[in-house]
Amino acid sequence: MADAARIERFDPFDGALGFSFATKVGGLVFTAGCIGINSATWEVPDDLEAEARLAFEMASGCLAAFGATLADVIDMTTFIAGDVATVPRSKRCGPN
């Protein structure tokens, strides 16, 4: 039987949130909970674009903990809460 892959976790809150922001299993890194929040003020911007930028900054930091970058991402799932109609058409992705 092959040895189990080594599992490493990146959790800057030492379990206080109940999950790890990033987990490395073998050569793969999985991220979770990368939200658009200002880490200095704990505030969410009113502007969707600014919130998205902060979320990608958080994801970048999580990936960097394991020597990876956004260029290494092979799949991404996003969840956006709120009314998409409030986002200008020029800023939308997809058919909506």
C-alpha positions as CSV (number, residue, x, y, z in Angstrom):
1,M,0.0,0.0,0.0
2,A,1.3,3.5,-0.9
3,D,2.1,6.0,1.8
4,A,-0.7,8.5,2.5
5,A,0.0,12.0,1.0
6,R,1.3,14.4,3.6
7,I,-1.3,17.0,4.6
8,E,-0.2,20.6,5.6
9,R,-2.6,23.4,6.6
10,F,-2.3,27.2,6.6
11,D,-4.5,28.6,9.3
12,P,-3.4,32.0,10.7
13,F,-6.2,31.9,13.2
14,D,-5.1,28.6,14.9
15,G,-8.5,26.9,14.4
16,A,-10.6,29.8,15.7
17,L,-12.7,29.9,12.5
18,G,-13.1,26.1,12.3
19,F,-11.3,25.7,9.0
20,S,-8.0,26.2,7.3
21,F,-7.6,28.9,4.6
22,A,-5.4,26.6,2.6
23,T,-4.6,22.9,2.8
24,K,-1.8,21.2,0.8
25,V,-2.2,17.5,0.0
26,G,0.7,16.1,-2.0
27,G,1.3,18.6,-4.8
28,L,-2.2,20.2,-4.7
29,V,-3.2,23.3,-2.7
30,F,-6.9,23.8,-1.8
31,T,-8.1,27.2,-0.5
32,A,-11.3,28.1,1.3
33,G,-12.9,31.2,2.8
34,C,-11.0,33.7,0.7
35,I,-13.3,36.7,1.2
36,G,-13.0,40.4,0.3
37,I,-12.4,41.9,3.7
38,N,-9.8,44.4,4.7
39,S,-7.5,42.5,7.1
40,A,-6.5,45.7,8.9
41,T,-10.0,47.1,9.6
42,W,-12.1,44.0,9.2
43,E,-14.4,45.9,6.9
44,V,-16.0,44.8,3.6
45,P,-15.8,47.5,0.9
46,D,-19.1,48.9,-0.5
47,D,-17.7,48.4,-4.0
48,L,-17.9,44.9,-5.5
49,E,-14.7,45.4,-7.5
50,A,-12.7,46.4,-4.4
51,E,-14.2,43.4,-2.5
52,A,-13.1,41.1,-5.3
53,R,-9.6,42.5,-5.3
54,L,-9.3,41.9,-1.6
55,A,-10.5,38.3,-2.0
56,F,-7.8,37.7,-4.6
57,E,-5.2,39.2,-2.4
58,M,-6.3,36.8,0.4
59,A,-6.2,33.9,-2.0
60,S,-2.7,35.0,-3.2
61,G,-1.5,35.0,0.4
62,C,-2.9,31.6,1.1
63,L,-1.3,30.2,-2.1
64,A,2.0,31.9,-1.2
65,A,2.1,30.0,2.1
66,F,2.8,26.9,0.0
67,G,5.0,28.5,-2.7
68,A,2.2,28.8,-5.2
69,T,0.6,31.8,-7.1
70,L,-2.6,32.6,-8.9
71,A,-0.9,31.4,-12.1
72,D,-0.9,27.9,-10.6
73,V,-4.8,27.8,-10.1
74,I,-6.5,25.2,-12.2
75,D,-10.1,25.6,-10.9
76,M,-12.0,28.2,-9.0
77,T,-15.5,28.4,-7.6
78,T,-16.9,31.7,-6.5
79,F,-20.0,32.7,-4.6
80,I,-21.4,36.2,-4.9
81,A,-24.2,37.4,-2.6
82,G,-26.4,40.3,-3.4
83,D,-28.2,41.7,-6.4
84,V,-26.2,41.3,-9.6
85,A,-28.3,44.1,-11.1
86,T,-26.4,46.6,-9.0
87,V,-23.2,45.7,-10.8
88,P,-22.6,47.7,-14.0
89,R,-22.7,45.6,-17.2
90,S,-19.1,46.6,-18.0
91,K,-18.0,44.8,-14.8
92,R,-20.0,41.6,-15.2
93,C,-18.7,38.2,-16.4
94,G,-20.9,35.8,-18.3
95,P,-24.2,36.3,-20.1
96,N,-25.9,38.4,-17.4
